[in-house]
Amino acid sequence: MSGQPTTESFHRETLGLLIGFFVLSTAAAAYEIAPASVLPVIQESLELKASTAGWLVSIMYATAVVTSVPAGIAIDRFSVRRVIIFGTVALVVAGVWGWYAATAGAFLWLLVSRVLGGIAYVIFWNAGGNVVGSAVAPRQRATAVGVFTASAPVGFALGQFGSPLIATVAGWPAILPLYAAMGVVGVTIFLFATRHHVPGIDASSPDRTALREMFTNQAVWTVCVLCFLAYSLYLFVNTWLPSYLVSGFDISLAASGLLTALFPAIGAIGRSSSGVISDRVFSGKRRPVVVSSFVVATPAVVAFAFISRLGLVGGAVVVVGFAIQLVTGLLFSYIAELVPATVQTTAVSLLTSVGLLGAFAAPIAAGTIIDRAGYGPAFFVAGGVALIGVLLALRAPEPT
């Protein structure tokens, strides 16, 4: 670090840091979910089954599951700026490579390009979740991290709404490089904000004892499993709701993409308000927010199996979107409060890895259920997942 910043410059750098990470994460999230709202077109053009097409979304999460913890360790030990630059280059290359592979009809190479995009996504997410939280006072951590995590639903809303429109004008392969290119804007803001130093990065590298204690901490694993369940629900709805709307309500891809975009869009409010609700409504307690989120989500997600009016679908989307993303916004500050500062990045990385394992599995598992039994049973299974979340959340510890 070079010198000590003034209070005014510190706040300016912190704001720039948050904006830069927010744009980077938004770009990666839009790129990540982009195929979901045009899956019927992709299936037709590449001649894929639903379960196979689901891999276009799931492959990024599979990559993140494997690379999340190593990425967190790398962020702890190397320059954050260099790691973020690497992630941006990876995202842009993935976008261009994916466009070329999709245009050529090379499904395997398209999947490989998405692996590279998954590495970029997990770098932005882990670095942002820890650096943003470390750059503010402890009492503001939940709010700051909640605002940062809102970047994911903003990116998902952009991807769900924009992809059908882009596909109509330029063909569906164009969605990949266009969203990836947004990362250049984000990295420019980030590099400008951190040209003197990176606010909040002062913790020493963790030793083996601290790491071992974190990996054997029951409270940490409880929160990780809750994240697994929440992300399973989140990606199930995001991936398959567009196709469900097209097949069940006879509407266009553009209309289904717009309606589905409500799900991540309302999540931007849920995630950014999660810390405020926890601090103001529940006096800083985390467990009541988590329990309430799963309690509301359980009947709401099952309701999709019974709804026959499009307007009611919109209401269910808003309810489920807010409830599930309220909890995902809180968990990333929650877990950091359960461990020492030296292992907070690793804890966030572990949470990301376990959560994204659910995100990886859900679209594939749901696609298999949909292929064999239809959408109704898939929504019932999702309701069971939410109910498990309620039972586990009741046993979750409060940070001391």
CORRA-V595947 format. One record per residue. RES is the residue in three letters. D_FIRST is the distance of its C-alpha to the first C-alpha in whole Angstrom. Layout:
res->RES d_first->D_FIRST
res->RES d_first->D_FIRST
//
This chain:
res->MET d_first->0
res->SER d_first->4
res->GLY d_first->6
res->GLN d_first->8
res->PRO d_first->10
res->THR d_first->14
res->THR d_first->16
res->GLU d_first->17
res->SER d_first->14
res->PHE d_first->13
res->HIS d_first->16
res->ARG d_first->17
res->GLU d_first->14
res->THR d_first->15
res->LEU d_first->18
res->GLY d_first->17
res->LEU d_first->15
res->LEU d_first->19
res->ILE d_first->21
res->GLY d_first->19
res->PHE d_first->20
res->PHE d_first->23
res->VAL d_first->24
res->LEU d_first->23
res->SER d_first->25
res->THR d_first->28
res->ALA d_first->28
res->ALA d_first->28
res->ALA d_first->31
res->ALA d_first->33
res->TYR d_first->33
res->GLU d_first->34
res->ILE d_first->37
res->ALA d_first->38
res->PRO d_first->41
res->ALA d_first->42
res->SER d_first->44
res->VAL d_first->46
res->LEU d_first->47
res->PRO d_first->50
res->VAL d_first->50
res->ILE d_first->48
res->GLN d_first->50
res->GLU d_first->53
res->SER d_first->51
res->LEU d_first->50
res->GLU d_first->53
res->LEU d_first->51
res->LYS d_first->52
res->ALA d_first->50
res->SER d_first->49
res->THR d_first->48
res->ALA d_first->46
res->GLY d_first->44
res->TRP d_first->42
res->LEU d_first->41
res->VAL d_first->39
res->SER d_first->39
res->ILE d_first->37
res->MET d_first->34
res->TYR d_first->34
res->ALA d_first->35
res->THR d_first->32
res->ALA d_first->30
res->VAL d_first->32
res->VAL d_first->31
res->THR d_first->28
res->SER d_first->26
res->VAL d_first->25
res->PRO d_first->24
res->ALA d_first->22
res->GLY d_first->20
res->ILE d_first->20
res->ALA d_first->18
res->ILE d_first->16
res->ASP d_first->15
res->ARG d_first->14
res->PHE d_first->13
res->SER d_first->11
res->VAL d_first->12
res->ARG d_first->12
res->ARG d_first->14
res->VAL d_first->16
res->ILE d_first->17
res->ILE d_first->18
res->PHE d_first->20
res->GLY d_first->22
res->THR d_first->23
res->VAL d_first->24
res->ALA d_first->26
res->LEU d_first->28
res->VAL d_first->29
res->VAL d_first->31
res->ALA d_first->32
res->GLY d_first->33
res->VAL d_first->35
res->TRP d_first->36
res->GLY d_first->38
res->TRP d_first->40
res->TYR d_first->41
res->ALA d_first->42
res->ALA d_first->44
res->THR d_first->46
res->ALA d_first->47
res->GLY d_first->48
res->ALA d_first->46
res->PHE d_first->45
res->LEU d_first->44
res->TRP d_first->41
res->LEU d_first->40
res->LEU d_first->39
res->VAL d_first->37
res->SER d_first->35
res->ARG d_first->35
res->VAL d_first->33
res->LEU d_first->30
res->GLY d_first->30
res->GLY d_first->30
res->ILE d_first->27
res->ALA d_first->25
res->TYR d_first->26
res->VAL d_first->25
res->ILE d_first->21
res->PHE d_first->21
res->TRP d_first->23
res->ASN d_first->21
res->ALA d_first->17
res->GLY d_first->19
res->GLY d_first->21
res->ASN d_first->18
res->VAL d_first->15
res->VAL d_first->17
res->GLY d_first->18
res->SER d_first->15
res->ALA d_first->14
res->VAL d_first->17
res->ALA d_first->19
res->PRO d_first->22
res->ARG d_first->25
res->GLN d_first->23
res->ARG d_first->22
res->ALA d_first->26
res->THR d_first->26
res->ALA d_first->23
res->VAL d_first->23
res->GLY d_first->27
res->VAL d_first->26
res->PHE d_first->24
res->THR d_first->27
res->ALA d_first->29
res->SER d_first->28
res->ALA d_first->30
res->PRO d_first->33
res->VAL d_first->32
res->GLY d_first->32
res->PHE d_first->35
res->ALA d_first->37
res->LEU d_first->36
res->GLY d_first->37
res->GLN d_first->40
res->PHE d_first->41
res->GLY d_first->40
res->SER d_first->41
res->PRO d_first->45
res->LEU d_first->45
res->ILE d_first->43
res->ALA d_first->45
res->THR d_first->48
res->VAL d_first->47
res->ALA d_first->45
res->GLY d_first->46
res->TRP d_first->44
res->PRO d_first->42
res->ALA d_first->40
res->ILE d_first->39
res->LEU d_first->36
res->PRO d_first->35
res->LEU d_first->35
res->TYR d_first->33
res->ALA d_first->30
res->ALA d_first->30
res->MET d_first->28
res->GLY d_first->25
res->VAL d_first->24
res->VAL d_first->24
res->GLY d_first->22
res->VAL d_first->19
res->THR d_first->20
res->ILE d_first->19
res->PHE d_first->16
res->LEU d_first->14
res->PHE d_first->15
res->ALA d_first->14
res->THR d_first->10
res->ARG d_first->10
res->HIS d_first->7
res->HIS d_first->5
res->VAL d_first->8
res->PRO d_first->9
res->GLY d_first->11
res->ILE d_first->9
res->ASP d_first->10
res->ALA d_first->13
res->SER d_first->14
res->SER d_first->16
res->PRO d_first->20
res->ASP d_first->22
res->ARG d_first->26
res->THR d_first->27
res->ALA d_first->25
res->LEU d_first->26
res->ARG d_first->29
res->GLU d_first->30
res->MET d_first->28
res->PHE d_first->30
res->THR d_first->33
res->ASN d_first->33
res->GLN d_first->36
res->ALA d_first->34
res->VAL d_first->31
res->TRP d_first->34
res->THR d_first->36
res->VAL d_first->34
res->CYS d_first->33
res->VAL d_first->37
res->LEU d_first->37
res->CYS d_first->34
res->PHE d_first->36
res->LEU d_first->39
res->ALA d_first->38
res->TYR d_first->36
res->SER d_first->40
res->LEU d_first->41
res->TYR d_first->39
res->LEU d_first->39
res->PHE d_first->43
res->VAL d_first->43
res->ASN d_first->41
res->THR d_first->43
res->TRP d_first->46
res->LEU d_first->47
res->PRO d_first->47
res->SER d_first->50
res->TYR d_first->52
res->LEU d_first->52
res->VAL d_first->53
res->SER d_first->56
res->GLY d_first->57
res->PHE d_first->57
res->ASP d_first->58
res->ILE d_first->55
res->SER d_first->53
res->LEU d_first->50
res->ALA d_first->48
res->ALA d_first->50
res->SER d_first->49
res->GLY d_first->45
res->LEU d_first->45
res->LEU d_first->46
res->THR d_first->44
res->ALA d_first->41
res->LEU d_first->42
res->PHE d_first->41
res->PRO d_first->37
res->ALA d_first->37
res->ILE d_first->38
res->GLY d_first->36
res->ALA d_first->33
res->ILE d_first->35
res->GLY d_first->35
res->ARG d_first->32
res->SER d_first->30
res->SER d_first->32
res->SER d_first->32
res->GLY d_first->30
res->VAL d_first->32
res->ILE d_first->35
res->SER d_first->34
res->ASP d_first->33
res->ARG d_first->35
res->VAL d_first->38
res->PHE d_first->38
res->SER d_first->36
res->GLY d_first->33
res->LYS d_first->35
res->ARG d_first->34
res->ARG d_first->37
res->PRO d_first->40
res->VAL d_first->38
res->VAL d_first->38
res->VAL d_first->41
res->SER d_first->42
res->SER d_first->41
res->PHE d_first->43
res->VAL d_first->46
res->VAL d_first->46
res->ALA d_first->45
res->THR d_first->48
res->PRO d_first->51
res->ALA d_first->49
res->VAL d_first->48
res->VAL d_first->52
res->ALA d_first->53
res->PHE d_first->52
res->ALA d_first->55
res->PHE d_first->58
res->ILE d_first->57
res->SER d_first->59
res->ARG d_first->58
res->LEU d_first->55
res->GLY d_first->54
res->LEU d_first->54
res->VAL d_first->52
res->GLY d_first->49
res->GLY d_first->49
res->ALA d_first->49
res->VAL d_first->46
res->VAL d_first->44
res->VAL d_first->45
res->VAL d_first->44
res->GLY d_first->41
res->PHE d_first->39
res->ALA d_first->40
res->ILE d_first->39
res->GLN d_first->35
res->LEU d_first->35
res->VAL d_first->35
res->THR d_first->32
res->GLY d_first->30
res->LEU d_first->30
res->LEU d_first->30
res->PHE d_first->26
res->SER d_first->25
res->TYR d_first->28
res->ILE d_first->27
res->ALA d_first->24
res->GLU d_first->26
res->LEU d_first->28
res->VAL d_first->25
res->PRO d_first->23
res->ALA d_first->19
res->THR d_first->18
res->VAL d_first->21
res->GLN d_first->20
res->THR d_first->19
res->THR d_first->22
res->ALA d_first->24
res->VAL d_first->24
res->SER d_first->24
res->LEU d_first->27
res->LEU d_first->29
res->THR d_first->28
res->SER d_first->30
res->VAL d_first->33
res->GLY d_first->33
res->LEU d_first->33
res->LEU d_first->36
res->GLY d_first->38
res->ALA d_first->37
res->PHE d_first->38
res->ALA d_first->41
res->ALA d_first->42
res->PRO d_first->43
res->ILE d_first->45
res->ALA d_first->47
res->ALA d_first->48
res->GLY d_first->49
res->THR d_first->51
res->ILE d_first->53
res->ILE d_first->53
res->ASP d_first->55
res->ARG d_first->57
res->ALA d_first->58
res->GLY d_first->56
res->TYR d_first->54
res->GLY d_first->56
res->PRO d_first->55
res->ALA d_first->52
res->PHE d_first->51
res->PHE d_first->53
res->VAL d_first->51
res->ALA d_first->47
res->GLY d_first->49
res->GLY d_first->49
res->VAL d_first->46
res->ALA d_first->45
res->LEU d_first->47
res->ILE d_first->46
res->GLY d_first->43
res->VAL d_first->44
res->LEU d_first->46
res->LEU d_first->42
res->ALA d_first->41
res->LEU d_first->43
res->ARG d_first->42
res->ALA d_first->38
res->PRO d_first->37
res->GLU d_first->35
res->PRO d_first->31
res->THR d_first->32
//
